Amino acid sequence: MKTKKYVIALAIFGGMLFLAQAATQFNVDGQQTAKIEKGSRDLPSR
């Protein structure tokens, strides 16, 4: 019974850590935007 409580507590704690890390990673990715910089291109003549 005691081991079962520890396993459940560890599973809950691990799940909370995973969700916190996933939310942080999502926020970091949300702040970065894809910027396309257009510059002059040299087209070779045939």
C-alpha positions as CSV (number, residue, x, y, z in Angstrom):
1,M,0.0,0.0,0.0
2,K,2.8,2.4,0.9
3,T,4.7,1.6,-2.4
4,K,1.5,2.2,-4.4
5,K,1.1,5.7,-2.9
6,Y,4.7,6.5,-3.8
7,V,4.2,5.3,-7.4
8,I,1.1,7.4,-7.7
9,A,2.7,10.5,-6.2
10,L,5.7,10.0,-8.5
11,A,3.5,9.7,-11.6
12,I,1.6,12.8,-10.7
13,F,4.8,14.8,-10.1
14,G,6.3,13.6,-13.3
15,G,3.2,14.5,-15.2
16,M,3.2,18.0,-13.8
17,L,6.9,18.4,-14.7
18,F,6.2,17.3,-18.2
19,L,3.3,19.6,-18.7
20,A,5.3,22.6,-17.3
21,Q,8.2,21.9,-19.7
22,A,5.8,21.4,-22.7
23,A,4.0,24.7,-21.9
24,T,7.4,26.6,-21.5
25,Q,8.6,25.1,-24.8
26,F,5.4,26.2,-26.6
27,N,5.7,29.7,-25.3
28,V,9.3,30.0,-26.5
29,D,8.3,28.8,-29.9
30,G,5.4,31.2,-30.0
31,Q,7.6,34.2,-29.5
32,Q,9.8,33.3,-32.4
33,T,8.3,34.2,-35.7
34,A,9.4,33.1,-39.1
35,K,10.8,36.2,-40.9
36,I,11.5,36.0,-44.6
37,E,14.0,38.5,-45.7
38,K,13.9,39.4,-49.4
39,G,17.0,40.6,-51.0
40,S,18.2,41.1,-54.5
41,R,18.9,38.0,-56.5
42,D,21.3,37.6,-59.3
43,L,19.8,35.6,-62.1
44,P,22.4,34.0,-64.5
45,S,21.9,34.8,-68.2
46,R,21.8,32.0,-70.6
